[in-house]
C-alpha cells in the first residue's frame, strides 16, 4: 500500500529531443489523372444532369464527381455517394 505521508519521489524529466527528430515534411498529394474514358463519361453525365443546375451548382457537382472518380469510383457510384 502507499503511504500518503511519505515524500514523493520526483523523476527528472528527460532532456528535450534534439532537432534531428523533426516531423517529416508533409508529402504533396500525388495527382491522379483521370483517363480519357472517365473524362468522356463525366462529360456525358454532366450534360445529362446539369440541365437544371446553376453554373455554381454544376461546378460544385463536377468537382465532387472528379474527386471521387480519381479514387476509382464509377460515375454511378460517385453520383450516389454525392446524393447521400
MDAnalysis code that builds the backbone (N, CA, C; Angstrom):
import MDAnalysis as mda
import numpy as np

u = mda.Universe.empty(252, n_residues=84, atom_resindex=np.repeat(np.arange(84), 3), trajectory=True)
u.add_TopologyAttr("name", ["N", "CA", "C"] * 84)
u.add_TopologyAttr("resid", np.arange(1, 85))
u.add_TopologyAttr("resname", ["UNK", "UNK", "UNK", "UNK", "UNK", "UNK", "UNK", "UNK", "UNK", "UNK", "UNK", "UNK", "UNK", "UNK", "UNK", "UNK", "UNK", "UNK", "UNK", "UNK", "UNK", "UNK", "UNK", "UNK", "UNK", "UNK", "UNK", "UNK", "UNK", "UNK", "UNK", "UNK", "UNK", "UNK", "UNK", "UNK", "UNK", "UNK", "UNK", "UNK", "UNK", "UNK", "UNK", "UNK", "UNK", "UNK", "UNK", "UNK", "UNK", "UNK", "UNK", "UNK", "UNK", "UNK", "UNK", "UNK", "UNK", "UNK", "UNK", "UNK", "UNK", "UNK", "UNK", "UNK", "UNK", "UNK", "UNK", "UNK", "UNK", "UNK", "UNK", "UNK", "UNK", "UNK", "UNK", "UNK", "UNK", "UNK", "UNK", "UNK", "UNK", "UNK", "UNK", "UNK"])
u.atoms.positions = np.array([
    [0.834, -1.186, 0.000],
    [0.000, 0.000, 0.000],
    [0.873, 1.241, 0.000],
    [0.302, 2.324, -0.446],
    [1.090, 3.551, -0.497],
    [0.904, 4.344, 0.778],
    [1.949, 5.035, 1.148],
    [1.894, 5.898, 2.319],
    [1.622, 7.317, 1.853],
    [0.537, 7.881, 2.301],
    [0.199, 9.240, 1.876],
    [1.116, 10.277, 2.512],
    [1.728, 9.946, 3.628],
    [2.574, 10.898, 4.310],
    [4.022, 10.850, 3.859],
    [4.389, 9.848, 3.047],
    [5.791, 9.744, 2.643],
    [6.109, 10.761, 1.556],
    [7.358, 11.220, 1.507],
    [7.725, 12.204, 0.481],
    [7.630, 11.587, -0.920],
    [7.236, 12.410, -1.854],
    [7.054, 11.951, -3.226],
    [8.385, 12.008, -3.947],
    [8.732, 10.925, -4.600],
    [9.966, 10.908, -5.370],
    [9.680, 11.532, -6.725],
    [10.468, 12.495, -7.091],
    [10.279, 13.131, -8.394],
    [11.349, 12.638, -9.338],
    [10.927, 12.249, -10.508],
    [11.885, 11.810, -11.516],
    [12.231, 12.998, -12.384],
    [13.488, 13.054, -12.742],
    [13.899, 14.163, -13.598],
    [13.381, 13.918, -15.006],
    [12.844, 14.971, -15.593],
    [12.338, 14.845, -16.957],
    [13.509, 14.712, -17.907],
    [13.383, 13.844, -18.907],
    [14.484, 13.706, -19.863],
    [14.662, 14.991, -20.659],
    [15.874, 15.204, -21.128],
    [16.163, 16.411, -21.904],
    [15.334, 16.386, -23.185],
    [14.938, 17.560, -23.676],
    [14.147, 17.575, -24.913],
    [14.934, 16.944, -26.059],
    [14.199, 16.291, -26.948],
    [14.832, 15.592, -28.061],
    [15.526, 16.592, -28.972],
    [16.646, 16.201, -29.553],
    [17.344, 17.117, -30.458],
    [16.515, 17.376, -31.716],
    [16.878, 18.398, -32.456],
    [16.120, 18.804, -33.632],
    [16.165, 17.765, -34.742],
    [17.000, 16.754, -34.614],
    [17.126, 15.738, -35.657],
    [15.854, 14.909, -35.796],
    [15.028, 14.858, -34.745],
    [13.805, 14.055, -34.796],
    [12.584, 14.884, -35.173],
    [12.736, 15.807, -36.103],
    [11.600, 16.626, -36.534],
    [10.620, 15.781, -37.314],
    [9.380, 16.228, -37.350],
    [8.382, 15.526, -38.129],
    [8.746, 15.647, -39.606],
    [8.532, 14.582, -40.360],
    [8.840, 14.683, -41.795],
    [7.907, 15.684, -42.468],
    [8.401, 16.343, -43.478],
    [7.599, 17.336, -44.189],
    [6.394, 16.653, -44.804],
    [5.272, 17.372, -44.836],
    [4.072, 16.800, -45.428],
    [4.316, 16.513, -46.898],
    [3.890, 15.348, -47.295],
    [4.074, 14.975, -48.691],
    [2.944, 15.578, -49.515],
    [3.298, 16.108, -50.649],
    [2.297, 16.665, -51.537],
    [1.531, 15.505, -52.157],
    [0.232, 15.667, -52.288],
    [-0.573, 14.607, -52.874],
    [-0.162, 14.373, -54.313],
    [-0.050, 13.124, -54.628],
    [0.268, 12.770, -55.999],
    [-0.990, 12.980, -56.831],
    [-0.864, 13.663, -57.937],
    [-2.012, 13.926, -58.793],
    [-2.396, 12.680, -59.562],
    [-3.599, 12.186, -59.310],
    [-4.091, 11.031, -60.042],
    [-4.943, 11.575, -61.180],
    [-4.486, 11.335, -62.390],
    [-5.194, 11.873, -63.535],
    [-6.316, 10.937, -63.947],
    [-7.365, 11.539, -64.490],
    [-8.486, 10.757, -64.979],
    [-8.166, 10.263, -66.389],
    [-8.648, 9.081, -66.691],
    [-8.446, 8.542, -68.036],
    [-9.383, 9.251, -69.012],
    [-9.115, 9.079, -70.292],
    [-9.971, 9.691, -71.309],
    [-11.394, 9.153, -71.226],
    [-11.535, 7.874, -70.902],
    [-12.867, 7.280, -70.767],
    [-13.612, 7.918, -69.600],
    [-12.921, 8.115, -68.481],
    [-13.560, 8.744, -67.324],
    [-14.001, 10.159, -67.661],
    [-13.143, 10.896, -68.370],
    [-13.498, 12.264, -68.757],
    [-14.727, 12.279, -69.651],
    [-14.757, 11.361, -70.614],
    [-15.903, 11.281, -71.523],
    [-17.173, 10.918, -70.763],
    [-17.057, 9.957, -69.841],
    [-18.211, 9.555, -69.029],
    [-18.708, 10.711, -68.171],
    [-17.779, 11.476, -67.605],
    [-18.162, 12.606, -66.767],
    [-18.839, 13.697, -67.600],
    [-18.309, 13.968, -68.784],
    [-18.930, 14.970, -69.661],
    [-20.349, 14.556, -70.034],
    [-20.535, 13.277, -70.347],
    [-21.862, 12.766, -70.687],
    [-22.807, 12.921, -69.496],
    [-22.312, 12.587, -68.309],
    [-23.106, 12.706, -67.076],
    [-23.499, 14.158, -66.821],
    [-22.538, 15.077, -66.990],
    [-22.817, 16.490, -66.722],
    [-23.837, 17.051, -67.721],
    [-23.768, 16.611, -68.977],
    [-24.763, 17.040, -69.959],
    [-26.156, 16.570, -69.550],
    [-26.202, 15.379, -68.983],
    [-27.479, 14.779, -68.590],
    [-28.071, 15.448, -67.346],
    [-27.266, 15.606, -66.289],
    [-27.801, 16.092, -65.015],
    [-27.665, 17.600, -64.826],
    [-26.844, 18.248, -65.644],
    [-26.568, 19.658, -65.428],
    [-27.583, 20.616, -66.018],
    [-28.615, 20.100, -66.653],
    [-29.593, 20.966, -67.324],
    [-30.356, 21.864, -66.357],
    [-30.679, 21.340, -65.196],
    [-31.476, 22.114, -64.239],
    [-30.642, 22.662, -63.086],
    [-29.322, 22.782, -63.280],
    [-28.435, 23.314, -62.240],
    [-27.929, 24.692, -62.636],
    [-27.628, 25.496, -61.619],
    [-26.993, 26.779, -61.889],
    [-25.523, 26.524, -62.207],
    [-24.835, 27.554, -62.663],
    [-23.428, 27.413, -63.021],
    [-22.606, 26.970, -61.817],
    [-22.853, 27.573, -60.669],
    [-22.074, 27.209, -59.477],
    [-22.413, 25.797, -59.011],
    [-23.673, 25.382, -59.135],
    [-24.050, 24.021, -58.764],
    [-23.382, 22.999, -59.691],
    [-23.326, 23.338, -60.980],
    [-22.666, 22.450, -61.939],
    [-21.200, 22.265, -61.585],
    [-20.538, 23.383, -61.293],
    [-19.113, 23.322, -60.977],
    [-18.877, 22.504, -59.712],
    [-19.699, 22.736, -58.701],
    [-19.567, 22.015, -57.446],
    [-19.778, 20.517, -57.664],
    [-20.820, 20.187, -58.410],
    [-21.128, 18.774, -58.668],
    [-19.997, 18.123, -59.460],
    [-19.508, 18.825, -60.462],
    [-18.432, 18.291, -61.303],
    [-17.165, 18.032, -60.478],
    [-16.820, 18.977, -59.600],
    [-15.616, 18.821, -58.780],
    [-15.756, 17.657, -57.804],
    [-16.936, 17.497, -57.225],
    [-17.176, 16.367, -56.321],
    [-17.063, 15.048, -57.082],
    [-17.646, 15.024, -58.277],
    [-17.584, 13.817, -59.098],
    [-16.136, 13.482, -59.464],
    [-15.382, 14.492, -59.865],
    [-13.992, 14.261, -60.262],
    [-13.174, 13.694, -59.108],
    [-13.362, 14.243, -57.932],
    [-12.621, 13.761, -56.768],
    [-12.884, 12.297, -56.485],
    [-14.131, 11.901, -56.612],
    [-14.484, 10.508, -56.348],
    [-14.028, 9.591, -57.476],
    [-14.118, 10.076, -58.704],
    [-13.710, 9.247, -59.845],
    [-12.204, 9.027, -59.847],
    [-11.451, 9.999, -59.359],
    [-10.000, 9.820, -59.259],
    [-9.648, 8.736, -58.252],
    [-10.533, 8.540, -57.275],
    [-10.306, 7.493, -56.276],
    [-10.705, 6.119, -56.806],
    [-11.320, 6.087, -57.994],
    [-11.652, 4.806, -58.606],
    [-13.127, 4.502, -58.704],
    [-13.992, 5.416, -58.267],
    [-15.429, 5.173, -58.357],
    [-15.909, 5.354, -59.793],
    [-16.986, 4.652, -60.105],
    [-17.616, 4.852, -61.405],
    [-18.504, 6.089, -61.320],
    [-19.021, 6.533, -62.474],
    [-19.900, 7.705, -62.491],
    [-21.134, 7.458, -61.626],
    [-21.728, 6.287, -61.772],
    [-22.928, 5.965, -60.999],
    [-22.687, 5.940, -59.500],
    [-21.599, 5.281, -59.093],
    [-21.283, 5.204, -57.667],
    [-20.949, 6.570, -57.096],
    [-20.199, 7.367, -57.866],
    [-19.838, 8.708, -57.403],
    [-21.078, 9.580, -57.244],
    [-22.004, 9.474, -58.185],
    [-23.233, 10.285, -58.118],
    [-24.081, 9.884, -56.923],
    [-24.184, 8.585, -56.666],
    [-24.947, 8.107, -55.498],
    [-24.282, 8.573, -54.204],
    [-22.952, 8.564, -54.176],
    [-22.211, 8.956, -52.980],
    [-22.439, 10.444, -52.675],
    [-22.518, 11.255, -53.701],
    [-22.759, 12.690, -53.512],
    [-24.167, 12.920, -52.992],
    [-25.110, 12.127, -53.463],
    [-26.512, 12.292, -53.078],
    [-26.795, 11.941, -51.631],
    [-25.880, 11.257, -50.968],
    [-26.105, 10.849, -49.572],
    [-26.008, 12.015, -48.631],
])
